[in-house]
Amino acid sequence: MESVECAVLSLHYLQRFYITFSCVELMLKIVKRANFDAFASVSAGH
């Protein structure tokens, strides 16, 4: 019984970690795109 509870708990933490990782990955993509756009506009300006 305890092993099932442990498995459910670890699955819950794994899910939370995955969601957090996905959010971080998405933020990094947005930041990279924003930096690239800024760099492109600066390059076009000069």
VENFENPE-V471181 format. One line per field, one symbol per residue. ss: DSSP state (H for helix, E for strand, C for the rest). phi: phi as a letter, one per 30 degrees, with the letter a starting at -180 (. if undefined). burial: 1 if it has 24 or more other ideal C-beta (glycine too) atoms within 12 Angstrom, else 0. Layout:
BEGIN
ss=???
phi=???
burial=???
END
This chain:
BEGIN
ss=CHHHHHHHHHHHHHHHHHHHHHHHHHHHHHHHHHHHHHHHHHHHHC
phi=.ddddddddddddddddddddddddddddddddddddddddddddc
burial=0000000000000000000000000000000000000000000000
END
